[in-house]
Amino acid sequence: MTETIKVEVDETLAKRFRKRAMERYGYKKGAMKKAVEEAMRKFSMPGKADWASLRGILNKRRIGSVELQHSIWSKQD
């Protein structure tokens, strides 16, 4: 069984993601699907999230969670 999820993301982030997906899974049909599934698996791994420390980071930096996520992902290039 599969499910379709539609999202809008930053253009620069999408281009970087597509480039990495193709590098990792090849320039063929299904590469994006595999990359998105891998990212979703990693994101939803079991375990307890430390939300208290995340709130502390956000308050100190005065940025939102989306901006924090973007800054972390952009450092992994």
Residue pairs with C-beta under 8 A, 6 or more apart in sequence:
9 17
10 70
13 70
13 73
13 74
16 77
17 35
18 32
20 35
21 31
21 32
21 34
21 35
21 36
22 31
24 31
24 35
25 31
25 34
25 35
54 65
54 68
57 68
58 64
58 65
58 68
61 68
63 71
